[in-house]
Amino acid sequence: MSHRIFFGHEELLFICKIMLGDDAAFENAKDKIDSWYE
C-alpha cells in the first residue's frame, strides 16, 4: 500500500513537470516507472 501512495505522489510530480515542459523529468520518470515493472 505504501508503494501505491508513493507512486501517486511521484506521478503527480511527474505530470506537473511534463506540464511545465521538463523533458528531462519526463525521461527520468519514464525510466523509473519502467524499472518498477521489470
PDB file of N, CA, C and O in Angstrom, chain B, residues numbered from 101:
ATOM      1  N   MET B 101       0.823  -1.208   0.000  1.00  0.00           N
ATOM      2  CA  MET B 101       0.000   0.000   0.000  1.00  0.00           C
ATOM      3  C   MET B 101       0.870   1.276   0.000  1.00  0.00           C
ATOM      4  O   MET B 101       0.562   2.242  -0.699  1.00  0.00           O
ATOM      5  N   SER B 102       1.930   1.266   0.771  1.00  0.00           N
ATOM      6  CA  SER B 102       2.814   2.434   0.803  1.00  0.00           C
ATOM      7  C   SER B 102       3.416   2.707  -0.575  1.00  0.00           C
ATOM      8  O   SER B 102       3.610   3.860  -0.959  1.00  0.00           O
ATOM      9  N   HIS B 103       3.711   1.634  -1.317  1.00  0.00           N
ATOM     10  CA  HIS B 103       4.259   1.789  -2.669  1.00  0.00           C
ATOM     11  C   HIS B 103       3.252   2.511  -3.571  1.00  0.00           C
ATOM     12  O   HIS B 103       3.628   3.345  -4.394  1.00  0.00           O
ATOM     13  N   ARG B 104       1.991   2.184  -3.409  1.00  0.00           N
ATOM     14  CA  ARG B 104       0.939   2.790  -4.219  1.00  0.00           C
ATOM     15  C   ARG B 104       0.798   4.287  -3.907  1.00  0.00           C
ATOM     16  O   ARG B 104       0.604   5.098  -4.813  1.00  0.00           O
ATOM     17  N   ILE B 105       0.894   4.639  -2.643  1.00  0.00           N
ATOM     18  CA  ILE B 105       0.844   6.048  -2.250  1.00  0.00           C
ATOM     19  C   ILE B 105       2.050   6.788  -2.835  1.00  0.00           C
ATOM     20  O   ILE B 105       1.923   7.898  -3.352  1.00  0.00           O
ATOM     21  N   PHE B 106       3.218   6.154  -2.745  1.00  0.00           N
ATOM     22  CA  PHE B 106       4.440   6.732  -3.288  1.00  0.00           C
ATOM     23  C   PHE B 106       4.299   6.952  -4.791  1.00  0.00           C
ATOM     24  O   PHE B 106       4.680   8.000  -5.312  1.00  0.00           O
ATOM     25  N   PHE B 107       3.751   5.962  -5.478  1.00  0.00           N
ATOM     26  CA  PHE B 107       3.555   6.080  -6.917  1.00  0.00           C
ATOM     27  C   PHE B 107       2.651   7.268  -7.235  1.00  0.00           C
ATOM     28  O   PHE B 107       2.931   8.034  -8.158  1.00  0.00           O
ATOM     29  N   GLY B 108       1.572   7.421  -6.475  1.00  0.00           N
ATOM     30  CA  GLY B 108       0.660   8.532  -6.694  1.00  0.00           C
ATOM     31  C   GLY B 108       1.367   9.874  -6.550  1.00  0.00           C
ATOM     32  O   GLY B 108       1.144  10.786  -7.346  1.00  0.00           O
ATOM     33  N   HIS B 109       2.224   9.997  -5.528  1.00  0.00           N
ATOM     34  CA  HIS B 109       2.965  11.234  -5.301  1.00  0.00           C
ATOM     35  C   HIS B 109       3.959  11.480  -6.431  1.00  0.00           C
ATOM     36  O   HIS B 109       4.041  12.587  -6.962  1.00  0.00           O
ATOM     37  N   GLU B 110       4.706  10.456  -6.792  1.00  0.00           N
ATOM     38  CA  GLU B 110       5.670  10.571  -7.889  1.00  0.00           C
ATOM     39  C   GLU B 110       4.966  10.923  -9.198  1.00  0.00           C
ATOM     40  O   GLU B 110       5.442  11.760  -9.965  1.00  0.00           O
ATOM     41  N   GLU B 111       3.843  10.286  -9.438  1.00  0.00           N
ATOM     42  CA  GLU B 111       3.101  10.527 -10.671  1.00  0.00           C
ATOM     43  C   GLU B 111       2.628  11.978 -10.738  1.00  0.00           C
ATOM     44  O   GLU B 111       2.659  12.592 -11.804  1.00  0.00           O
ATOM     45  N   LEU B 112       2.193  12.523  -9.609  1.00  0.00           N
ATOM     46  CA  LEU B 112       1.744  13.914  -9.559  1.00  0.00           C
ATOM     47  C   LEU B 112       2.884  14.867  -9.904  1.00  0.00           C
ATOM     48  O   LEU B 112       2.700  15.791 -10.695  1.00  0.00           O
ATOM     49  N   LEU B 113       4.052  14.651  -9.322  1.00  0.00           N
ATOM     50  CA  LEU B 113       5.213  15.489  -9.631  1.00  0.00           C
ATOM     51  C   LEU B 113       5.590  15.373 -11.101  1.00  0.00           C
ATOM     52  O   LEU B 113       5.910  16.363 -11.760  1.00  0.00           O
ATOM     53  N   PHE B 114       5.545  14.138 -11.600  1.00  0.00           N
ATOM     54  CA  PHE B 114       5.885  13.810 -12.981  1.00  0.00           C
ATOM     55  C   PHE B 114       4.956  14.547 -13.956  1.00  0.00           C
ATOM     56  O   PHE B 114       5.415  15.119 -14.944  1.00  0.00           O
ATOM     57  N   ILE B 115       3.657  14.528 -13.675  1.00  0.00           N
ATOM     58  CA  ILE B 115       2.683  15.228 -14.511  1.00  0.00           C
ATOM     59  C   ILE B 115       2.924  16.734 -14.462  1.00  0.00           C
ATOM     60  O   ILE B 115       2.863  17.400 -15.496  1.00  0.00           O
ATOM     61  N   CYS B 116       3.196  17.279 -13.279  1.00  0.00           N
ATOM     62  CA  CYS B 116       3.475  18.712 -13.157  1.00  0.00           C
ATOM     63  C   CYS B 116       4.682  19.100 -13.997  1.00  0.00           C
ATOM     64  O   CYS B 116       4.663  20.126 -14.676  1.00  0.00           O
ATOM     65  N   LYS B 117       5.728  18.287 -13.954  1.00  0.00           N
ATOM     66  CA  LYS B 117       6.944  18.585 -14.717  1.00  0.00           C
ATOM     67  C   LYS B 117       6.691  18.512 -16.215  1.00  0.00           C
ATOM     68  O   LYS B 117       7.211  19.337 -16.967  1.00  0.00           O
ATOM     69  N   ILE B 118       5.909  17.545 -16.661  1.00  0.00           N
ATOM     70  CA  ILE B 118       5.566  17.453 -18.085  1.00  0.00           C
ATOM     71  C   ILE B 118       4.797  18.706 -18.513  1.00  0.00           C
ATOM     72  O   ILE B 118       5.051  19.273 -19.576  1.00  0.00           O
ATOM     73  N   MET B 119       3.858  19.124 -17.671  1.00  0.00           N
ATOM     74  CA  MET B 119       3.055  20.309 -17.987  1.00  0.00           C
ATOM     75  C   MET B 119       3.925  21.560 -18.076  1.00  0.00           C
ATOM     76  O   MET B 119       3.596  22.501 -18.797  1.00  0.00           O
ATOM     77  N   LEU B 120       5.028  21.565 -17.345  1.00  0.00           N
ATOM     78  CA  LEU B 120       5.973  22.675 -17.394  1.00  0.00           C
ATOM     79  C   LEU B 120       6.985  22.520 -18.528  1.00  0.00           C
ATOM     80  O   LEU B 120       7.828  23.391 -18.741  1.00  0.00           O
ATOM     81  N   GLY B 121       6.892  21.403 -19.252  1.00  0.00           N
ATOM     82  CA  GLY B 121       7.760  21.191 -20.401  1.00  0.00           C
ATOM     83  C   GLY B 121       9.142  20.659 -20.048  1.00  0.00           C
ATOM     84  O   GLY B 121      10.101  20.873 -20.789  1.00  0.00           O
ATOM     85  N   ASP B 122       9.246  19.965 -18.913  1.00  0.00           N
ATOM     86  CA  ASP B 122      10.538  19.433 -18.476  1.00  0.00           C
ATOM     87  C   ASP B 122      10.769  18.052 -19.096  1.00  0.00           C
ATOM     88  O   ASP B 122      10.400  17.032 -18.513  1.00  0.00           O
ATOM     89  N   ASP B 123      11.378  18.029 -20.274  1.00  0.00           N
ATOM     90  CA  ASP B 123      11.608  16.775 -20.992  1.00  0.00           C
ATOM     91  C   ASP B 123      12.531  15.828 -20.228  1.00  0.00           C
ATOM     92  O   ASP B 123      12.333  14.614 -20.255  1.00  0.00           O
ATOM     93  N   ALA B 124      13.539  16.376 -19.547  1.00  0.00           N
ATOM     94  CA  ALA B 124      14.457  15.538 -18.775  1.00  0.00           C
ATOM     95  C   ALA B 124      13.705  14.825 -17.657  1.00  0.00           C
ATOM     96  O   ALA B 124      13.956  13.650 -17.390  1.00  0.00           O
ATOM     97  N   ALA B 125      12.793  15.525 -17.010  1.00  0.00           N
ATOM     98  CA  ALA B 125      11.988  14.921 -15.949  1.00  0.00           C
ATOM     99  C   ALA B 125      11.108  13.820 -16.521  1.00  0.00           C
ATOM    100  O   ALA B 125      10.912  12.783 -15.887  1.00  0.00           O
ATOM    101  N   PHE B 126      10.578  14.042 -17.718  1.00  0.00           N
ATOM    102  CA  PHE B 126       9.741  13.038 -18.363  1.00  0.00           C
ATOM    103  C   PHE B 126      10.525  11.754 -18.590  1.00  0.00           C
ATOM    104  O   PHE B 126      10.049  10.670 -18.253  1.00  0.00           O
ATOM    105  N   GLU B 127      11.712  11.864 -19.153  1.00  0.00           N
ATOM    106  CA  GLU B 127      12.544  10.686 -19.415  1.00  0.00           C
ATOM    107  C   GLU B 127      12.927   9.983 -18.114  1.00  0.00           C
ATOM    108  O   GLU B 127      12.878   8.756 -18.034  1.00  0.00           O
ATOM    109  N   ASN B 128      13.307  10.751 -17.101  1.00  0.00           N
ATOM    110  CA  ASN B 128      13.694  10.186 -15.812  1.00  0.00           C
ATOM    111  C   ASN B 128      12.527   9.448 -15.171  1.00  0.00           C
ATOM    112  O   ASN B 128      12.688   8.335 -14.671  1.00  0.00           O
ATOM    113  N   ALA B 129      11.362  10.065 -15.185  1.00  0.00           N
ATOM    114  CA  ALA B 129      10.178   9.438 -14.596  1.00  0.00           C
ATOM    115  C   ALA B 129       9.778   8.191 -15.375  1.00  0.00           C
ATOM    116  O   ALA B 129       9.390   7.186 -14.779  1.00  0.00           O
ATOM    117  N   LYS B 130       9.868   8.249 -16.702  1.00  0.00           N
ATOM    118  CA  LYS B 130       9.517   7.089 -17.520  1.00  0.00           C
ATOM    119  C   LYS B 130      10.448   5.917 -17.203  1.00  0.00           C
ATOM    120  O   LYS B 130       9.994   4.780 -17.077  1.00  0.00           O
ATOM    121  N   ASP B 131      11.736   6.190 -17.076  1.00  0.00           N
ATOM    122  CA  ASP B 131      12.702   5.140 -16.729  1.00  0.00           C
ATOM    123  C   ASP B 131      12.407   4.560 -15.353  1.00  0.00           C
ATOM    124  O   ASP B 131      12.503   3.349 -15.155  1.00  0.00           O
ATOM    125  N   LYS B 132      12.050   5.415 -14.403  1.00  0.00           N
ATOM    126  CA  LYS B 132      11.747   4.975 -13.041  1.00  0.00           C
ATOM    127  C   LYS B 132      10.517   4.088 -13.025  1.00  0.00           C
ATOM    128  O   LYS B 132      10.519   3.035 -12.386  1.00  0.00           O
ATOM    129  N   ILE B 133       9.474   4.498 -13.718  1.00  0.00           N
ATOM    130  CA  ILE B 133       8.244   3.699 -13.788  1.00  0.00           C
ATOM    131  C   ILE B 133       8.526   2.368 -14.482  1.00  0.00           C
ATOM    132  O   ILE B 133       8.061   1.324 -14.024  1.00  0.00           O
ATOM    133  N   ASP B 134       9.278   2.392 -15.573  1.00  0.00           N
ATOM    134  CA  ASP B 134       9.636   1.151 -16.273  1.00  0.00           C
ATOM    135  C   ASP B 134      10.370   0.189 -15.343  1.00  0.00           C
ATOM    136  O   ASP B 134      10.123  -1.016 -15.378  1.00  0.00           O
ATOM    137  N   SER B 135      11.267   0.710 -14.517  1.00  0.00           N
ATOM    138  CA  SER B 135      12.049  -0.146 -13.614  1.00  0.00           C
ATOM    139  C   SER B 135      11.167  -0.823 -12.570  1.00  0.00           C
ATOM    140  O   SER B 135      11.496  -1.917 -12.113  1.00  0.00           O
ATOM    141  N   TRP B 136      10.050  -0.198 -12.180  1.00  0.00           N
ATOM    142  CA  TRP B 136       9.132  -0.789 -11.207  1.00  0.00           C
ATOM    143  C   TRP B 136       8.443  -2.028 -11.765  1.00  0.00           C
ATOM    144  O   TRP B 136       8.067  -2.930 -11.016  1.00  0.00           O
ATOM    145  N   TYR B 137       8.279  -2.066 -13.093  1.00  0.00           N
ATOM    146  CA  TYR B 137       7.550  -3.171 -13.718  1.00  0.00           C
ATOM    147  C   TYR B 137       8.453  -4.280 -14.246  1.00  0.00           C
ATOM    148  O   TYR B 137       7.960  -5.253 -14.816  1.00  0.00           O
ATOM    149  N   GLU B 138       9.768  -4.152 -14.068  1.00  0.00           N
ATOM    150  CA  GLU B 138      10.703  -5.181 -14.543  1.00  0.00           C
ATOM    151  C   GLU B 138      10.681  -6.405 -13.640  1.00  0.00           C
ATOM    152  O   GLU B 138      11.405  -7.369 -13.889  1.00  0.00           O
TER     153      GLU B 138
END
